[in-house]
Amino acid sequence: MALISDELYKSMERICKGNYVKVDSLNTKCYKLIKDYQKCIHKLNKYHILLPDCDITSPDCFLYRYTLITFWANNKSVREALQVNKGSIGKWVQCNYKNISYNYDIKSSVAYHMKNSIDGYRSLIYNGDHDMMVPFLATQAWIRSLNYSITDDWKPWMINDQIAGYTRSYSNKMTFATIKASLLVST
């Protein structure tokens, strides 16, 4: 997907050195590049870049179902059916960013995945193919950094004779899969 120019990408890579979140305040060139990047993507639906950016409270919006689940999960009869004791927990929210108590101190999870691989655990790593929040190209780069050999090369996986995405397996018992964007919007 062509979201930004090659020149902007290469400049960001060179000047920001891969750090796009906690940018050094003295690196004004990087700040400007990030601003240019934001201009290019600010109106995109970050969860599915081929769909329009929309108001999630509108039934026409792809993300509306996530609004509905909040009403469902907070319904008195649903909470009783799930045996949620009254007063034991507050309102259910899909992403509770307010009450997460952790420090952002792990810059890479590669070592953890390497340890799990060495310990013999199988893993499935997956991405939506049109997701900007966790882009599959970044995941592929992360997987390449592990330096495991490919045991089952890139091939489609199917649902009802339709390509649902692509998959590749590695010698560390890890499988990477993409999920086609059309699966996310089908009913």
VENVENMO-V928651 format. One record per residue. N is the residue number from 1. PSI is psi as a letter, one per 30 degrees, with the letter a starting at -180 (NA if undefined). Layout:
n=N psi=PSI
n=N psi=PSI
This chain:
n=1 psi=k
n=2 psi=j
n=3 psi=e
n=4 psi=l
n=5 psi=l
n=6 psi=e
n=7 psi=e
n=8 psi=e
n=9 psi=e
n=10 psi=e
n=11 psi=e
n=12 psi=e
n=13 psi=e
n=14 psi=e
n=15 psi=e
n=16 psi=f
n=17 psi=h
n=18 psi=f
n=19 psi=j
n=20 psi=f
n=21 psi=d
n=22 psi=i
n=23 psi=k
n=24 psi=k
n=25 psi=f
n=26 psi=f
n=27 psi=i
n=28 psi=e
n=29 psi=e
n=30 psi=e
n=31 psi=e
n=32 psi=e
n=33 psi=e
n=34 psi=e
n=35 psi=e
n=36 psi=e
n=37 psi=e
n=38 psi=e
n=39 psi=e
n=40 psi=f
n=41 psi=f
n=42 psi=f
n=43 psi=g
n=44 psi=k
n=45 psi=j
n=46 psi=f
n=47 psi=f
n=48 psi=j
n=49 psi=f
n=50 psi=f
n=51 psi=l
n=52 psi=l
n=53 psi=k
n=54 psi=l
n=55 psi=j
n=56 psi=f
n=57 psi=f
n=58 psi=k
n=59 psi=f
n=60 psi=f
n=61 psi=k
n=62 psi=e
n=63 psi=g
n=64 psi=e
n=65 psi=e
n=66 psi=f
n=67 psi=e
n=68 psi=e
n=69 psi=e
n=70 psi=e
n=71 psi=e
n=72 psi=e
n=73 psi=f
n=74 psi=g
n=75 psi=k
n=76 psi=e
n=77 psi=e
n=78 psi=e
n=79 psi=e
n=80 psi=e
n=81 psi=e
n=82 psi=g
n=83 psi=h
n=84 psi=j
n=85 psi=k
n=86 psi=k
n=87 psi=f
n=88 psi=f
n=89 psi=k
n=90 psi=a
n=91 psi=k
n=92 psi=k
n=93 psi=k
n=94 psi=e
n=95 psi=j
n=96 psi=i
n=97 psi=f
n=98 psi=e
n=99 psi=g
n=100 psi=j
n=101 psi=j
n=102 psi=l
n=103 psi=k
n=104 psi=i
n=105 psi=f
n=106 psi=j
n=107 psi=f
n=108 psi=k
n=109 psi=g
n=110 psi=e
n=111 psi=e
n=112 psi=e
n=113 psi=e
n=114 psi=e
n=115 psi=e
n=116 psi=e
n=117 psi=e
n=118 psi=e
n=119 psi=f
n=120 psi=g
n=121 psi=k
n=122 psi=l
n=123 psi=k
n=124 psi=k
n=125 psi=k
n=126 psi=l
n=127 psi=k
n=128 psi=k
n=129 psi=f
n=130 psi=h
n=131 psi=j
n=132 psi=f
n=133 psi=e
n=134 psi=i
n=135 psi=k
n=136 psi=f
n=137 psi=e
n=138 psi=e
n=139 psi=e
n=140 psi=e
n=141 psi=e
n=142 psi=e
n=143 psi=e
n=144 psi=e
n=145 psi=f
n=146 psi=f
n=147 psi=h
n=148 psi=k
n=149 psi=l
n=150 psi=k
n=151 psi=f
n=152 psi=j
n=153 psi=l
n=154 psi=k
n=155 psi=l
n=156 psi=l
n=157 psi=l
n=158 psi=l
n=159 psi=k
n=160 psi=h
n=161 psi=g
n=162 psi=k
n=163 psi=k
n=164 psi=f
n=165 psi=a
n=166 psi=l
n=167 psi=l
n=168 psi=k
n=169 psi=l
n=170 psi=l
n=171 psi=f
n=172 psi=g
n=173 psi=g
n=174 psi=k
n=175 psi=k
n=176 psi=k
n=177 psi=k
n=178 psi=l
n=179 psi=k
n=180 psi=k
n=181 psi=e
n=182 psi=f
n=183 psi=f
n=184 psi=f
n=185 psi=f
n=186 psi=l
n=187 psi=NA
